[in-house]
Amino acid sequence: MAEPTPRADAPAPLSWSLFVFSVLYGGMTCIAGVLGAKQVALGPLAVEAGIFAFLLLVILSSAIAALHGQRVATLLVRLGFVPLIVSALLIQIVIALPSDAGMYPPAVEAFPIVVGQGARMMLAGLISYGISQTLNVLIFSKLSGGTGRLVWLWGMIASVISQVIDTLLFITISFYGERPILDLMVGQMITKVVLSIILVPPLITLFVALGRKLDARA
């Protein structure tokens, strides 16, 4: 008996790597700004903690570009604006709502400081995210040529360049005219470049291998 012909409108097979990585990507766009409220010291290096979530965004977008191509990875970056904007709006709504009288008093004062951002910093975050992440996918895809080889090297190079651009845009838009930005910018760039060199190669190799295993089980 001949097998039935698939319907023309039948849904495409699910890619588990794309599904899992997209869910994780959306979560990282939301948490990056919250983590950025803390400055961490890594030996002689000092950086806002949001860099760890942002590095995962870079790694995930590069891994998806390696597994599914530049077009899909670029679409993911654009869709990342949705949770980013929605979470920012929800934070502003929650800050504006009155606090419960029984809420722990120090938490009432700390909450808007930890999660709140001014309009200028929110705009800086959106612009720097969109440009740096799109650039990361573009550079990675052009360097790798879709071959899937040396992803650790191409991912590291793309991350270094995109992190420099992200820092340049975010700090300039956020603080220009309000405080000296050169020392802050240089320090952040150096830290992000060092972390990109150390963390991106092993992690992007891991995520690409994990993505292939997930898709092989589909």
C-alpha positions as CSV (number, residue, x, y, z in Angstrom):
1,M,0.0,0.0,0.0
2,A,1.4,3.4,-1.0
3,E,2.0,5.8,1.8
4,P,-0.3,8.9,1.8
5,T,1.0,12.0,0.3
6,P,1.7,14.7,2.9
7,R,-0.7,17.6,2.8
8,A,0.7,20.8,1.2
9,D,-0.4,22.8,4.3
10,A,1.0,20.3,6.8
11,P,3.2,21.9,9.5
12,A,7.0,21.5,9.2
13,P,8.7,19.0,11.5
14,L,9.5,20.6,14.9
15,S,13.2,21.5,15.4
16,W,13.9,20.8,19.0
17,S,17.1,22.9,19.1
18,L,15.3,25.9,17.7
19,F,12.4,25.5,20.1
20,V,14.6,25.0,23.2
21,F,17.1,27.7,22.3
22,S,14.4,30.2,21.4
23,V,12.7,29.8,24.8
24,L,16.0,30.2,26.6
25,Y,16.8,33.3,24.4
26,G,13.6,35.0,25.3
27,G,14.3,34.4,29.0
28,M,17.8,35.9,28.7
29,T,16.5,39.1,27.1
30,C,14.3,39.6,30.1
31,I,16.8,38.8,32.9
32,A,19.8,40.6,31.4
33,G,18.5,44.0,32.6
34,V,17.6,42.8,36.1
35,L,21.1,41.2,36.5
36,G,22.7,44.5,35.3
37,A,21.7,46.1,38.6
38,K,24.7,44.5,40.2
39,Q,28.3,45.2,39.5
40,V,30.5,42.1,40.0
41,A,34.3,41.9,40.5
42,L,36.1,39.1,38.7
43,G,39.6,39.5,40.0
44,P,40.9,42.8,38.6
45,L,37.9,43.1,36.2
46,A,34.6,44.8,37.1
47,V,31.5,44.5,35.0
48,E,27.7,44.7,35.4
49,A,26.3,41.2,35.9
50,G,23.9,41.4,32.9
51,I,26.9,40.6,30.7
52,F,26.5,36.9,31.5
53,A,22.9,36.8,30.2
54,F,24.0,38.9,27.2
55,L,26.8,36.6,26.4
56,L,24.3,33.7,26.4
57,L,22.2,35.7,23.9
58,V,25.3,36.0,21.7
59,I,26.1,32.3,22.0
60,L,22.5,31.2,21.3
61,S,22.1,33.5,18.3
62,S,25.4,32.2,16.9
63,A,24.5,28.6,17.6
64,I,21.2,29.0,15.9
65,A,22.9,30.6,12.9
66,A,25.2,27.6,12.7
67,L,22.4,25.1,13.0
68,H,19.6,26.9,11.1
69,G,21.1,29.7,9.1
70,Q,21.5,33.4,9.2
71,R,17.9,34.2,8.3
72,V,16.5,32.2,11.2
73,A,19.0,33.6,13.7
74,T,18.3,37.2,12.5
75,L,14.5,36.6,12.9
76,L,15.1,35.3,16.4
77,V,17.0,38.6,17.3
78,R,14.1,40.6,16.0
79,L,11.5,38.6,17.9
80,G,13.7,39.1,21.0
81,F,12.3,42.7,21.1
82,V,8.9,41.3,22.1
83,P,9.8,39.9,25.5
84,L,12.3,42.7,26.0
85,I,9.6,45.4,25.5
86,V,6.8,43.5,27.3
87,S,8.9,42.9,30.4
88,A,10.0,46.5,30.5
89,L,6.4,47.7,30.3
90,L,5.3,45.3,33.0
91,I,8.1,46.4,35.3
92,Q,7.0,50.1,34.9
93,I,3.4,49.1,35.6
94,V,4.3,47.1,38.7
95,I,6.5,50.0,40.0
96,A,3.6,52.4,39.5
97,L,1.1,50.2,41.4
98,P,0.8,50.8,45.1
99,S,2.7,48.5,47.4
100,D,0.9,46.2,49.9
101,A,1.0,47.7,53.4
102,G,2.4,44.4,54.7
103,M,5.3,44.2,52.3
104,Y,8.8,44.1,53.9
105,P,9.7,47.9,54.1
106,P,13.3,47.6,52.7
107,A,12.0,45.6,49.8
108,V,9.5,48.4,49.0
109,E,12.4,50.8,48.6
110,A,14.8,48.4,46.9
111,F,12.4,47.0,44.2
112,P,12.3,50.1,41.9
113,I,16.1,50.6,42.4
114,V,16.9,47.0,41.3
115,V,14.5,46.6,38.4
116,G,13.6,50.1,37.4
117,Q,15.3,51.9,34.5
118,G,15.0,55.4,33.2
119,A,13.5,56.0,29.7
120,R,17.0,56.9,28.4
121,M,18.5,53.7,29.6
122,M,15.6,51.6,28.2
123,L,16.1,53.2,24.8
124,A,19.8,52.6,25.0
125,G,19.2,49.0,25.8
126,L,16.8,48.5,22.9
127,I,19.1,50.1,20.4
128,S,22.3,48.4,21.6
129,Y,20.6,45.0,21.7
130,G,19.2,45.2,18.2
131,I,22.3,46.5,16.5
132,S,24.9,44.4,18.4
133,Q,22.9,41.1,18.2
134,T,22.2,41.6,14.5
135,L,25.8,42.4,13.9
136,N,26.9,39.3,15.8
137,V,24.7,37.0,13.6
138,L,25.9,38.7,10.5
139,I,29.6,38.5,11.3
140,F,29.4,34.9,12.5
141,S,27.5,33.8,9.4
142,K,29.9,35.5,7.0
143,L,33.0,34.1,8.8
144,S,31.6,30.6,9.1
145,G,30.2,30.5,5.6
146,G,27.6,28.0,6.7
147,T,30.1,25.2,7.0
148,G,29.7,24.5,10.7
149,R,33.4,24.3,11.2
150,L,35.5,26.3,13.7
151,V,32.3,27.7,15.2
152,W,34.2,28.4,18.4
153,L,36.6,30.8,16.6
154,W,34.0,32.5,14.5
155,G,31.7,32.8,17.5
156,M,34.5,34.4,19.6
157,I,35.4,36.9,16.9
158,A,31.7,37.9,16.4
159,S,31.2,38.2,20.1
160,V,34.2,40.4,20.7
161,I,33.1,42.8,17.9
162,S,29.4,42.9,18.9
163,Q,30.3,43.4,22.6
164,V,32.4,46.4,21.8
165,I,29.6,47.9,19.7
166,D,27.1,47.1,22.4
167,T,29.2,48.9,25.0
168,L,29.8,51.9,22.8
169,L,26.2,52.4,22.0
170,F,24.7,51.6,25.4
171,I,27.1,53.8,27.5
172,T,27.0,56.7,25.0
173,I,23.2,56.8,24.8
174,S,22.7,56.3,28.5
175,F,25.3,58.6,30.0
176,Y,26.7,61.1,27.4
177,G,26.4,64.6,28.8
178,E,25.6,63.4,32.3
179,R,29.0,61.9,33.4
180,P,32.5,61.2,31.9
181,I,32.1,58.0,29.8
182,L,35.5,57.3,28.4
183,D,36.9,55.4,31.4
184,L,33.6,53.6,32.0
185,M,33.5,52.6,28.3
186,V,37.0,51.4,28.1
187,G,36.8,49.3,31.3
188,Q,33.5,47.7,30.2
189,M,34.9,46.9,26.7
190,I,38.1,45.3,28.1
191,T,36.1,43.1,30.5
192,K,33.6,42.0,27.9
193,V,36.3,41.2,25.4
194,V,38.1,39.1,28.0
195,L,35.0,37.3,28.9
196,S,34.1,36.7,25.3
197,I,37.5,35.1,24.7
198,I,37.3,32.9,27.8
199,L,33.6,31.9,27.7
200,V,32.3,31.9,24.2
201,P,34.5,29.2,22.5
202,P,33.6,26.4,24.9
203,L,30.0,27.4,25.3
204,I,29.2,27.9,21.7
205,T,30.8,24.5,20.9
206,L,28.6,23.0,23.7
207,F,25.4,24.6,22.4
208,V,26.0,23.6,18.8
209,A,26.7,20.0,19.9
210,L,23.6,20.0,22.1
211,G,21.4,21.4,19.3
212,R,22.5,18.7,16.9
213,K,21.7,16.0,19.5
214,L,18.3,17.5,20.2
215,D,17.5,17.6,16.4
216,A,18.8,14.0,16.0
217,R,16.2,12.8,18.6
218,A,13.3,14.5,16.8
